[in-house]
Structures are given as structure tokens and as C-alpha cells.
Amino acid sequence: MSGETTDDSVLIAGAGPVGMTTALALHARGVDATILEAESEDRDRSGSRAIYVHGSTLRTLERVSPGLGADLVEEGVVWPTRRTCWRGKEVFSRTYDSPGGHGEIPHFTSVPQVRTEEYMHEALDEAGIDIHWDAGVETVESTAEGVRVETADGREWETPYLVGADGGGSTVRSEIGANFEGDQSENSFIVADVDEIEEDPRPLERLFHYDDPSVGGRNVLLVPFSGGWRLDIQCLGDDDAEELSSDGQMREFVRTVMGERYVDNITWVSTYKFLQVMADTFVDEHRRVLLAGEAAHLLAPFGARGMNSGIADADEAASAVAVALRSRTDGVARDEVELYGARREKAAKYNLEAAGQALEYLQGEDPETVLRKEAAAAIADYFEPAGEYLDDAPYGPHGAPPIVTTGNY
């Protein structure tokens, strides 16, 4: 394997999982990378956020930084049981003998994002990749020859390519004139992290409960990750999400869903209305700036497509930039970046539709969907596929975007 590197350092805006993956993927392709991060090094990263890492994502991380995917597999958990209830009654349950499949990389692992990021930081240190903290991008000027960037610490940077991985409020996206298009969920959602109890842990199972009568007829999702549990509660249309997420009410939710012993183990609570949006372009007019992750698209979390698709963006952005840098003609370099935009825009549209399908299903206003769910619940005791439909439908379709790729999302 060649250890050759380019003379030019590619800039990456954002030190989240997508930005760090971009840097590692560039390094793996022999390209120097530098990360610019708006926040301080001691920033608060509380909250598990993205907990479900797809097998394709683990393989990508292992490929660009050998040992990183394996570390996440060792750190995470693969829960063996799926269980679904309907209005207080179990309608589906299945336990797998080999839930992660057979092989070194499982189908998935469940690990809090804060731990994923810690392993990524270790990989960056080993690769000698710098993060410049308190250096948020403020201006971006791209030309046919390259990109000039000004950061909040007063520095000016010049780079052949810039990857904007600076999140949903992306300055890079704004600076290249790209706009978000889409909508958001009608209902609010409450998301909480609850620490596991080592001496008396709950069984490792993913639970989804439709219209749970014990929490006022709201949908409930409970998912384990290494060291704890993610509790999601879908608010009803007239709920006050802030009131329901108060300390007293959350303690009551946890007591009801998980048991008295977990009441004091709540570590993080947040409320959301999920956005379903994507940028109208993923590249600038000069084909020198590429958007990735939440700078390019925001998805409802059903199917765990957010971070996973962002890491796929990162890997493909790095591939496009690496080829463009070594191209002998400007036309080929432009084509590589344009191809990145076309491929990842197509993937984002697919993921938006898939997450939107799950969101529409969960919000439950379509009469045909409501009837289908009620009919499935009525026959689940006698017809297992009906229960499996109820178990599977809240997460959207399982297929990958219709593009050739080394990953699924």
C-alpha cells in the first residue's frame, strides 16, 4: 500500500462523525486533511444521539481506518430480541440465535454516538490529522482554482477542496448558495437516555409499543445500547412536548415503561420535530465544495439513516476529491465532484422517502394505514406475518439506495 500523500491539504468543516470520517477516508487515499470545528475542544457531547450503526457503516470505517470498525463492534451490543405490542398486548416477538449474523462484522451494533466519536478521535490522532477548535467557518469563496475560507479564529485558509460537514445549520451550505427543501413532522418526539443497572439489567430487546395505554396512548420505542437504553415517546397532536419532557413527567414515563429501579437513571432528555429536508445541490458551481451528512440532508431517525448515510457521504466525498486531485485535466476533476453530487443526492432522496414513509406510518392519520394496522393487530395471534408487519413497518423499507456503492446508505 502506498504511503504517498498530496501536497495540498483538503479542508473539512465540522468535527462530528461525518467530518471525522471524511478526514480518515481522505488519509486512507493518501490525501492530507485538516478539520475546522466551530466549538471548543471541551464541548459538551452529552446524549447518545445516533446509536444504531449499520454493518455497512462498520465495514466502511474498518476499511478507511483499520481497527475502528472492530472497536465499535467490541464496544457495542447486538440485541437478539425484537418485540412489538399493540395497545397493551404483545403481537410479535422473535429472538435470533445469531442476531448479528456470522462474521467479524455484524449486521449492526448499538453504541452511543459519544463513544463512536471517542474512537474516531483516537483514529485521527494515530493518523496525525489535526482538528482546529474554535475555528468555525465564517466565509467561503470558491473559484475554478480552489477555495478560500475564513474562520472565526481570524485565520484565512486556501484549499483545493472543501467538504462541508458542519451540520444542519451549515455555514458552508449557506455560503455556496444551497438551500434546504422539505418539511418536518407534525408530532413532536421525546428522546431520553437511561443508564443500565448492572446488577439487575433488563433483557436485551428492542421494544416498540403502539398506542401504549400506560403512557396515554402514545407510541413508545425502547432500544438498548452499550451501557444504557434509548427511550422514544411520540407525542400526540395536542401534547405540550416541553411539559411532557419535564423531570417529573419523564420520571413517570420511565417508571411506567422500564420500572421503578430506572427512575433515577435518566441522563439526557430532548424533544424534536423531525425535519425531512435536503439541499437543492450538494456541490458548488465551481465543483470545489462538497456537502456531506446533515449539511446536505436531515432525516427522520426511523431506519437509522442519519449518521449512517452521512458516513457513506463522507467516504464517497473523499473518493471523489482524491481522484479529482490526481486528475490531469480540469474536466475530469469536475466530473468526479459532479458524480459525487449526483450519486449522493439520489441516495438522499431515497433515504428521505424511506424515512418519510415510516414517519407517515407512525403519525397514523391516513385511514388506509390505520385500518391496515388495526387489521394486522386483530389477526396477529393467528397469522405471524401480520405481527411481523407491525414489528417492521415503523422503520421503513430495508433496501439500499439504487446506486452502486460499497455501503448501503
C-alpha positions in Angstrom: 0.0 0.0 0.0 1.4 3.4 -1.0 2.2 5.9 1.7 2.3 8.8 -0.7 0.4 11.9 0.2 -0.6 15.0 -1.8 1.0 18.4 -1.2 -2.4 20.1 -0.7 -4.5 19.7 2.5 -8.2 19.4 2.0 -10.3 21.3 4.5 -13.3 19.8 6.3 -15.8 21.9 8.2 -17.1 20.0 11.2 -15.7 17.5 13.7 -18.7 15.3 14.1 -18.8 11.6 12.9 -19.2 12.7 9.2 -16.4 15.2 9.3 -14.0 12.9 11.1 -14.8 10.0 8.7 -14.1 12.3 5.7 -10.7 13.1 7.1 -9.9 9.4 7.8 -11.2 8.4 4.3 -9.0 11.1 2.7 -6.0 9.9 4.7 -6.6 6.3 3.6 -6.4 7.6 0.0 -3.2 9.4 0.6 -4.7 12.9 0.9 -3.8 15.3 3.7 -6.8 16.6 5.6 -7.5 19.3 8.2 -10.7 19.7 10.2 -12.1 23.1 11.2 -14.5 22.9 14.1 -16.7 25.8 15.4 -16.9 24.5 19.0 -14.3 24.2 21.7 -12.3 21.0 22.4 -14.1 20.7 25.8 -17.6 20.9 24.1 -20.5 19.1 25.8 -21.3 15.9 23.8 -23.9 14.5 26.2 -26.7 12.4 24.8 -26.4 9.2 22.8 -27.9 10.7 19.6 -27.1 8.1 16.9 -26.9 4.7 18.5 -27.6 2.2 15.7 -24.6 1.6 13.4 -25.3 -0.4 10.3 -23.0 -3.2 9.3 -22.1 -1.4 6.0 -21.0 1.6 8.1 -18.9 -0.6 10.3 -17.2 -2.0 7.2 -16.6 1.5 5.8 -15.0 2.6 9.0 -12.9 -0.5 9.2 -11.7 -0.1 5.6 -10.7 3.6 5.9 -9.2 3.2 9.4 -8.3 -0.5 10.2 -9.4 -1.4 13.7 -12.0 1.4 14.0 -15.0 -0.7 12.9 -13.8 -3.6 15.1 -13.5 -1.3 18.1 -17.2 -0.2 17.7 -18.2 -3.8 17.3 -16.5 -4.7 20.6 -17.9 -1.6 22.3 -21.5 -2.0 21.2 -24.2 -4.6 21.7 -26.2 -6.6 19.3 -29.6 -7.2 20.8 -31.1 -10.6 19.9 -34.8 -9.9 20.5 -37.5 -7.8 18.7 -40.8 -7.4 20.5 -43.8 -5.4 19.5 -47.0 -4.6 21.4 -50.4 -3.1 20.3 -52.4 -1.2 22.9 -51.1 -3.3 25.8 -51.0 -6.7 24.1 -47.9 -8.4 22.6 -48.4 -9.0 18.8 -44.9 -10.1 17.8 -41.7 -11.4 19.4 -38.7 -13.1 17.9 -35.3 -14.0 19.3 -32.4 -14.8 17.0 -29.7 -17.3 17.7 -27.2 -15.2 15.7 -28.7 -11.7 15.6 -25.5 -10.2 14.2 -25.1 -12.9 11.5 -21.9 -14.8 11.0 -18.6 -13.0 10.5 -16.4 -10.4 12.2 -18.6 -7.5 11.3 -22.3 -8.0 12.5 -25.4 -6.7 10.7 -25.4 -3.8 13.2 -24.1 -2.7 16.6 -25.8 -0.4 19.1 -23.4 2.1 20.7 -23.8 5.7 21.8 -22.5 8.3 19.4 -20.3 9.8 22.1 -18.3 6.6 22.2 -18.2 6.4 18.4 -16.7 9.9 18.4 -14.1 9.0 21.0 -12.9 6.1 18.9 -12.8 8.3 15.9 -10.7 10.9 17.8 -8.2 8.1 18.6 -8.0 7.2 15.0 -7.4 10.8 14.0 -4.6 11.0 16.5 -3.0 7.9 15.1 -3.2 9.2 11.6 -1.8 12.6 12.6 -4.9 14.5 11.5 -5.4 17.9 13.2 -8.7 19.4 14.4 -8.6 23.2 14.7 -11.1 24.0 17.5 -12.9 27.3 17.9 -12.4 27.7 14.2 -15.9 27.7 12.7 -16.2 28.6 9.0 -17.5 32.1 8.5 -17.0 32.7 4.8 -16.4 30.5 1.8 -15.2 31.9 -1.6 -14.8 29.2 -4.3 -13.4 29.7 -7.7 -12.4 27.3 -10.5 -8.9 27.1 -9.0 -9.8 26.4 -5.4 -11.4 27.6 -2.2 -10.6 30.4 0.2 -12.1 30.1 3.8 -12.1 32.5 6.7 -12.7 31.1 10.2 -13.8 32.5 13.5 -10.3 32.5 15.0 -9.3 35.1 12.4 -7.4 32.8 10.1 -7.6 32.5 6.3 -7.2 29.2 4.6 -6.7 28.2 1.0 -7.5 24.7 -0.2 -8.2 22.9 -3.4 -11.4 21.3 -2.0 -13.7 21.9 1.0 -16.1 19.3 2.4 -18.9 20.9 4.4 -19.8 18.5 7.2 -20.9 21.3 9.6 -24.4 20.0 10.5 -27.9 21.1 9.9 -27.1 24.8 10.4 -24.2 24.6 7.9 -22.5 27.8 7.1 -20.8 26.1 4.2 -24.2 25.3 2.7 -25.3 28.9 3.1 -22.1 30.3 1.7 -22.4 28.3 -1.6 -26.0 29.3 -2.0 -27.6 25.9 -1.4 -31.0 25.8 0.3 -32.8 23.2 2.3 -36.1 22.0 0.8 -38.6 19.7 2.6 -40.8 19.7 5.7 -41.0 18.5 9.2 -43.0 16.0 11.3 -46.4 17.2 12.7 -45.9 15.4 16.0 -43.2 16.1 18.5 -41.0 13.3 19.9 -39.3 13.0 23.3 -36.0 11.2 23.3 -34.2 10.1 26.5 -31.2 8.2 27.6 -31.4 5.9 30.6 -28.4 4.2 32.2 -28.4 0.5 32.5 -28.4 -1.1 36.0 -25.5 -3.5 36.1 -26.7 -5.7 38.9 -30.2 -6.2 37.5 -30.2 -5.4 33.8 -33.2 -5.6 31.5 -33.3 -8.3 28.8 -31.6 -7.1 25.6 -34.6 -6.5 23.4 -35.9 -3.8 21.1 -39.5 -2.9 22.1 -42.0 -1.0 20.1 -45.4 -0.4 21.6 -48.2 1.1 19.5 -50.7 3.4 21.4 -49.3 2.2 24.8 -52.2 2.7 27.2 -49.8 3.1 30.2 -48.5 6.3 28.7 -51.7 7.8 27.5 -51.9 6.0 24.2 -48.6 7.3 22.8 -46.2 5.2 20.7 -43.1 4.1 22.7 -39.8 2.8 21.4 -37.2 1.3 23.7 -33.8 0.3 22.4 -30.7 -0.9 24.2 -27.2 0.3 23.6 -23.9 -0.4 25.4 -24.4 1.0 28.9 -28.0 2.1 28.6 -31.3 2.5 26.9 -32.9 4.9 24.4 -36.5 5.7 25.2 -38.5 7.5 22.5 -42.0 8.7 23.1 -44.2 10.0 20.2 -46.3 12.9 21.4 -50.0 13.2 20.5 -51.1 16.1 18.3 -52.2 18.3 21.2 -49.3 17.5 23.6 -47.1 20.1 25.1 -43.7 18.4 24.4 -41.8 20.7 26.8 -44.3 19.9 29.6 -44.1 16.1 28.9 -40.3 16.2 28.9 -40.1 17.8 32.4 -38.2 16.0 35.1 -41.3 14.8 36.9 -43.2 13.6 33.9 -40.1 11.8 32.4 -39.6 10.0 35.7 -43.2 8.8 35.5 -42.7 7.7 31.9 -39.5 5.7 32.8 -41.2 4.2 35.9 -44.1 3.0 33.7 -42.1 1.7 30.7 -39.0 0.4 32.4 -39.7 0.0 36.1 -39.1 1.8 39.3 -35.4 0.9 39.5 -34.6 3.0 36.4 -36.3 6.2 37.6 -33.1 7.8 38.9 -31.0 6.8 35.8 -32.2 9.3 33.3 -29.1 11.1 31.9 -30.4 13.1 28.9 -33.8 14.3 27.6 -34.6 16.2 24.5 -37.6 17.0 22.3 -37.7 17.1 18.5 -39.9 17.7 15.5 -38.1 15.7 12.9 -37.0 17.6 9.7 -37.2 15.9 6.3 -35.1 18.1 4.1 -32.2 18.0 1.7 -30.1 20.7 0.0 -31.0 21.6 -3.6 -27.4 20.9 -4.6 -24.6 19.0 -2.8 -21.8 20.8 -4.7 -20.9 24.4 -5.5 -20.9 25.9 -9.0 -17.2 25.5 -9.4 -17.2 21.9 -8.2 -14.8 22.7 -5.4 -17.1 22.4 -2.3 -19.0 19.2 -1.4 -21.7 18.9 1.3 -22.0 15.8 3.4 -24.2 14.5 6.3 -26.6 16.9 7.9 -25.2 19.8 6.0 -26.7 18.1 2.9 -29.8 16.3 4.4 -31.8 15.9 7.6 -33.8 12.8 8.0 -36.3 11.4 10.5 -34.5 8.8 12.5 -36.6 5.8 11.6 -34.4 3.2 10.0 -31.3 4.9 11.5 -30.4 6.5 8.2 -28.9 9.8 9.5 -25.4 9.2 10.7 -25.1 6.0 8.5 -25.9 7.9 5.3 -23.7 10.7 6.4 -20.7 8.3 6.7 -21.5 7.0 3.3 -21.4 10.6 2.0 -18.0 11.1 3.7 -16.4 8.1 2.1 -17.7 9.0 -1.3 -16.7 12.6 -0.9 -13.2 11.5 0.0 -13.0 9.2 -3.1 -14.2 12.0 -5.4 -11.7 14.5 -4.0 -8.8 12.1 -4.1 -9.4 11.3 -7.8 -10.0 15.0 -8.6 -6.7 16.0 -7.0 -4.8 13.5 -9.2 -6.6 14.2 -12.4 -4.6 15.5 -15.3 -7.5 17.6 -16.7 -9.9 20.1 -15.1 -12.8 18.4 -16.9 -12.1 15.1 -15.2 -11.8 16.7 -11.8 -15.1 18.5 -12.2 -16.8 15.3 -13.4 -15.7 13.4 -10.2 -17.2 16.1 -8.0 -20.4 16.2 -10.1 -20.7 12.5 -9.9 -20.4 12.7 -6.1 -23.3 15.2 -6.1 -25.5 13.1 -8.4 -24.9 9.9 -6.5 -25.4 11.2 -3.0 -28.4 13.4 -4.0 -30.0 10.2 -5.4 -29.2 8.4 -2.1 -30.6 11.2 0.0 -33.8 11.3 -2.0 -34.2 7.6 -1.4 -33.5 7.9 2.3 -35.8 10.8 2.7 -38.6 8.8 1.1 -37.9 5.8 3.2 -37.8 7.8 6.5 -40.8 9.7 5.4 -42.7 6.5 4.7 -42.0 5.4 8.3 -42.9 8.8 9.7 -46.2 8.9 7.8 -47.0 5.4 9.1 -46.3 6.3 12.7 -48.3 9.5 12.7 -51.2 7.4 11.8 -53.5 9.9 10.0 -54.0 8.0 6.7 -57.3 6.0 7.0 -55.9 3.1 4.9 -52.8 2.8 7.1 -54.8 2.9 10.3 -57.1 0.2 9.0 -54.2 -2.0 7.9 -52.5 -1.7 11.4 -55.8 -2.5 13.2 -56.5 -5.5 11.0 -52.9 -6.8 11.5 -53.2 -6.4 15.2 -56.5 -8.3 15.2 -55.1 -11.4 13.4 -51.5 -11.3 14.8 -52.2 -14.2 17.2 -53.2 -16.5 14.3 -51.1 -15.1 11.4 -47.5 -14.4 12.2 -46.8 -12.3 9.1 -49.3 -9.8 10.4 -47.4 -9.4 13.6 -44.1 -9.2 11.7 -45.6 -6.4 9.6 -46.4 -4.4 12.7 -42.9 -5.0 14.0 -41.1 -4.0 10.9 -43.2 -1.2 9.3 -42.2 1.6 11.8 -38.7 1.6 10.4 -39.4 2.0 6.7 -38.1 -0.2 3.9 -34.8 -2.1 4.3 -33.5 -1.6 0.8 -30.4 0.4 -0.1 -30.4 3.4 -2.4 -30.4 2.5 -6.1 -26.7 3.3 -6.7 -23.6 1.1 -6.8 -21.8 1.6 -3.6 -19.6 -0.2 -1.0 -22.1 0.7 1.7 -25.9 0.6 1.9 -26.9 4.1 2.8 
